[in-house]
Amino acid sequence: MTSRVSRVAVLFAVVLASIVPRVVAAAPRTPEIDVILWFDTEDYISPSDDEADKRLAEMLSERKIRATFKVVGEKARVLERHGRQDVIAALKKHCIGFHANFHSVHPAPAEYLADCGLLDGMAEFARREGPGAADVRRVFGVPSLACYGQPGSSWASQAIAAEPMCGITVDGVPCYVDSGDHVGMGGVPFWYAGALVVYDMHPNETRMDLFAPGGLEKGEKEFAAIAHRLAHEGGGLISIFYHPCEWVTSQFWDDPNFRRGANPPPEQWKLPRQRTPQEAERAIRRFADYIDAMRSTPGVRFVAACDLPKLYPDRLMTEGASPGEVLELAVACCGRTYRVSMMKPLAARSSRPPINSRYWRWPWRGSSTARRTRTRRASWRSDCSAPIRRRRAKGG
Ligand SMILES: [Zn+2]
């Protein structure tokens, strides 16, 4: 009797052991929704901006959230000159990026790079902006900066390629974080000019209005809708950006000084319109409520620019790319299918077959194929100029 009972117990245990892992494995995993929260820290004219930097950094640190503060070179120097070690210490608990040397002082990057090619443009960017990046590194005591993002609409491809020349890398990987639509992949991070880029994140970019009545409710609703959609898509990244000066001034600091090409000397710089401290504090509290609403959303976690290379490792460096992947990328970029005849695999060790082998023809199949190839390659080049579009105005 005892042996029968023990046999039944063993059988039950075996059956249970075979079921339980399946149940655990079958339980739906909450998709990861990453939120990158970044601040262009740039107003070096208003002393009130220093207070906003500190208040925001501390409010987020209290919540154990690491944000990304992209600091302008002159802003770092001003904090140092004013002896604001308290502000520097508060910001330093977050990820420190770079936001140009003088931001809106002309010529801005897109102005001085407009007639440059790639290599001379990279050298020019490093010559003009490198000292600012070095100052941000020195003032904040960090060996490298997590990312760069352009001042205002002053986007330039050479700037992205030149990031490593200015000490802007995370574990050797240059990152670019900003908002605009010069280049993009429809709301996901991508690789461009050797950098990991968070740009053109619509429809996964959102923000709440800090001052408008009902702004918090509208902002929470918009965030919840994006998070809900991404959860059904298996996860993704949401980009949210602000400028600390938005809390303390009712116009951007560069608007009364550098608008439409104006370039007054420092002694003529004007203070932008200031908000009252009470108004700023109410907006900070509203923003904290917005952050708390995000934190309570299932699956949401906050990430910073410093985390990007780990979140999006460059598989090309470790696994190579199959011919099919190269073809898929080309088709995705150009928006249509075409035949590739002269392409060779990038990585000989990759054994994955092309995605659709009927699009593959090799040169040894005859001269007529080679002629068709030349024609199609020419048209492919002209199609690829299409993604370069005019950008929406970002401000700041
Ligand atoms: Zn800016």
Boltz pocket constraint, residues with backbone or C-beta under 6 A from the ligand:
constraints:
  - pocket:
      binder: B
      contacts: [[A, 40], [A, 42], [A, 99], [A, 103], [A, 150], [A, 151], [A, 152], [A, 395], [A, 396]]
      max_distance: 6.0
